[in-house]
Amino acid sequence: MQRYIRERPAHQHLKTLKPTATANESRAINDLRGECLVMAGAGMYNAGRIIHHLNSDLWNADTHVLIVGYLGHGSLGRRLVDGEEVVRIFGKYIAV
């Protein structure tokens, strides 16, 4: 991640920052092409908007997921941190 930040400084892209107030606006991010940074609030990745983003792009080798904070045992977030290679989201299996 440190190398990625050096190569692509985020401050250059902050002028395009767009908060998404509704769930539909958030889901529309999945239709964008090109680079995109999605920042999610606290949680364990078991529910909420982040699930739609993981479902849409987790399998993509160009997708990076940076997780910080507490993650309970068995939560999707904890399983990602622990290195699971395949996870189940919305009833389908997604390669990590």
Phi and psi in degrees as GROMACS dihedral restraints (atoms count N, CA, C in turn):
[ dihedral_restraints ]
;  ai    aj    ak    al  type     phi  dphi    fc
    3     4     5     6     1   -61.4    20    10
    4     5     6     7     1   -40.6    20    10
    6     7     8     9     1   -64.0    20    10
    7     8     9    10     1   -42.2    20    10
    9    10    11    12     1   -60.4    20    10
   10    11    12    13     1   -43.9    20    10
   12    13    14    15     1   -64.1    20    10
   13    14    15    16     1   -40.2    20    10
   15    16    17    18     1   -63.6    20    10
   16    17    18    19     1   -42.0    20    10
   18    19    20    21     1   -75.9    20    10
   19    20    21    22     1   -28.6    20    10
   21    22    23    24     1  -136.3    20    10
   22    23    24    25     1    76.9    20    10
   24    25    26    27     1   -58.4    20    10
   25    26    27    28     1   129.0    20    10
   27    28    29    30     1   -66.4    20    10
   28    29    30    31     1   -31.2    20    10
   30    31    32    33     1   -58.2    20    10
   31    32    33    34     1   -24.7    20    10
   33    34    35    36     1   -68.2    20    10
   34    35    36    37     1   -23.2    20    10
   36    37    38    39     1  -106.1    20    10
   37    38    39    40     1    -2.5    20    10
   39    40    41    42     1   -63.9    20    10
   40    41    42    43     1   -23.6    20    10
   42    43    44    45     1   -66.9    20    10
   43    44    45    46     1   -16.4    20    10
   45    46    47    48     1   -98.6    20    10
   46    47    48    49     1     6.4    20    10
   48    49    50    51     1   -57.4    20    10
   49    50    51    52     1   130.3    20    10
   51    52    53    54     1  -138.3    20    10
   52    53    54    55     1   107.4    20    10
   54    55    56    57     1   -65.0    20    10
   55    56    57    58     1   146.4    20    10
   57    58    59    60     1  -112.1    20    10
   58    59    60    61     1   109.6    20    10
   60    61    62    63     1   -78.8    20    10
   61    62    63    64     1   -28.7    20    10
   63    64    65    66     1  -115.5    20    10
   64    65    66    67     1   160.6    20    10
   66    67    68    69     1   -62.7    20    10
   67    68    69    70     1   -37.2    20    10
   69    70    71    72     1   -65.2    20    10
   70    71    72    73     1   -39.6    20    10
   72    73    74    75     1   -63.0    20    10
   73    74    75    76     1   -39.6    20    10
   75    76    77    78     1   -65.2    20    10
   76    77    78    79     1   -45.4    20    10
   78    79    80    81     1   -64.0    20    10
   79    80    81    82     1   -30.5    20    10
   81    82    83    84     1   -63.8    20    10
   82    83    84    85     1   -21.9    20    10
   84    85    86    87     1   -58.1    20    10
   85    86    87    88     1   -32.8    20    10
   87    88    89    90     1   -64.7    20    10
   88    89    90    91     1   -16.8    20    10
   90    91    92    93     1   -91.1    20    10
   91    92    93    94     1    -8.8    20    10
   93    94    95    96     1   -72.1    20    10
   94    95    96    97     1   148.5    20    10
   96    97    98    99     1  -110.0    20    10
   97    98    99   100     1   149.2    20    10
   99   100   101   102     1    96.1    20    10
  100   101   102   103     1  -171.8    20    10
  102   103   104   105     1   -71.1    20    10
  103   104   105   106     1   144.2    20    10
  105   106   107   108     1  -155.4    20    10
  106   107   108   109     1   136.3    20    10
  108   109   110   111     1  -108.7    20    10
  109   110   111   112     1   122.8    20    10
  111   112   113   114     1  -112.0    20    10
  112   113   114   115     1   122.8    20    10
  114   115   116   117     1  -111.0    20    10
  115   116   117   118     1   125.9    20    10
  117   118   119   120     1  -112.2    20    10
  118   119   120   121     1   151.1    20    10
  120   121   122   123     1   -72.4    20    10
  121   122   123   124     1  -176.7    20    10
  123   124   125   126     1   -59.3    20    10
  124   125   126   127     1   148.2    20    10
  126   127   128   129     1   160.3    20    10
  127   128   129   130     1   177.0    20    10
  129   130   131   132     1  -112.8    20    10
  130   131   132   133     1    13.5    20    10
  132   133   134   135     1    69.9    20    10
  133   134   135   136     1    21.7    20    10
  135   136   137   138     1   -94.1    20    10
  136   137   138   139     1   -17.3    20    10
  138   139   140   141     1  -158.0    20    10
  139   140   141   142     1   173.2    20    10
  141   142   143   144     1    92.9    20    10
  142   143   144   145     1  -173.8    20    10
  144   145   146   147     1   -62.5    20    10
  145   146   147   148     1   -33.4    20    10
  147   148   149   150     1   -58.6    20    10
  148   149   150   151     1   -30.8    20    10
  150   151   152   153     1   -59.8    20    10
  151   152   153   154     1   -40.2    20    10
  153   154   155   156     1   -65.3    20    10
  154   155   156   157     1   -37.7    20    10
  156   157   158   159     1   -70.2    20    10
  157   158   159   160     1   -41.5    20    10
  159   160   161   162     1   -64.5    20    10
  160   161   162   163     1   -42.1    20    10
  162   163   164   165     1   -60.5    20    10
  163   164   165   166     1   -38.0    20    10
  165   166   167   168     1   -75.4    20    10
  166   167   168   169     1   -37.1    20    10
  168   169   170   171     1  -131.9    20    10
  169   170   171   172     1    -3.4    20    10
  171   172   173   174     1   -59.3    20    10
  172   173   174   175     1   -34.9    20    10
  174   175   176   177     1   -69.0    20    10
  175   176   177   178     1   -21.3    20    10
  177   178   179   180     1   -74.3    20    10
  178   179   180   181     1   126.1    20    10
  180   181   182   183     1   -61.4    20    10
  181   182   183   184     1   -22.0    20    10
  183   184   185   186     1   -84.4    20    10
  184   185   186   187     1    -4.8    20    10
  186   187   188   189     1   -84.9    20    10
  187   188   189   190     1   132.1    20    10
  189   190   191   192     1  -118.1    20    10
  190   191   192   193     1   132.4    20    10
  192   193   194   195     1  -118.1    20    10
  193   194   195   196     1   118.2    20    10
  195   196   197   198     1  -107.4    20    10
  196   197   198   199     1   117.5    20    10
  198   199   200   201     1  -115.3    20    10
  199   200   201   202     1   128.7    20    10
  201   202   203   204     1  -129.3    20    10
  202   203   204   205     1   153.8    20    10
  204   205   206   207     1   100.1    20    10
  205   206   207   208     1  -178.8    20    10
  207   208   209   210     1   -75.4    20    10
  208   209   210   211     1   138.5    20    10
  210   211   212   213     1  -135.2    20    10
  211   212   213   214     1   120.4    20    10
  213   214   215   216     1   -68.7    20    10
  214   215   216   217     1   150.3    20    10
  216   217   218   219     1   -55.2    20    10
  217   218   219   220     1   130.9    20    10
  219   220   221   222     1    88.1    20    10
  220   221   222   223     1   -12.6    20    10
  222   223   224   225     1   -70.0    20    10
  223   224   225   226     1   157.3    20    10
  225   226   227   228     1   -58.7    20    10
  226   227   228   229     1   -42.8    20    10
  228   229   230   231     1   -58.8    20    10
  229   230   231   232     1   -44.8    20    10
  231   232   233   234     1   -64.3    20    10
  232   233   234   235     1   -40.4    20    10
  234   235   236   237     1   -64.6    20    10
  235   236   237   238     1   -36.4    20    10
  237   238   239   240     1   -65.3    20    10
  238   239   240   241     1   -46.7    20    10
  240   241   242   243     1   -61.7    20    10
  241   242   243   244     1   -36.5    20    10
  243   244   245   246     1   -76.4    20    10
  244   245   246   247     1    -4.1    20    10
  246   247   248   249     1    94.7    20    10
  247   248   249   250     1    19.5    20    10
  249   250   251   252     1   -58.4    20    10
  250   251   252   253     1   139.6    20    10
  252   253   254   255     1   -93.2    20    10
  253   254   255   256     1   -19.2    20    10
  255   256   257   258     1  -140.5    20    10
  256   257   258   259     1   133.0    20    10
  258   259   260   261     1  -128.4    20    10
  259   260   261   262     1   159.0    20    10
  261   262   263   264     1  -103.8    20    10
  262   263   264   265     1   123.7    20    10
  264   265   266   267     1  -132.4    20    10
  265   266   267   268     1   128.9    20    10
  267   268   269   270     1    52.1    20    10
  268   269   270   271     1    36.7    20    10
  270   271   272   273     1    80.9    20    10
  271   272   273   274     1     2.4    20    10
  273   274   275   276     1  -123.0    20    10
  274   275   276   277     1   154.7    20    10
  276   277   278   279     1   -89.6    20    10
  277   278   279   280     1   130.4    20    10
  279   280   281   282     1  -119.7    20    10
  280   281   282   283     1   128.0    20    10
  282   283   284   285     1   -72.1    20    10
  283   284   285   286     1   141.4    20    10
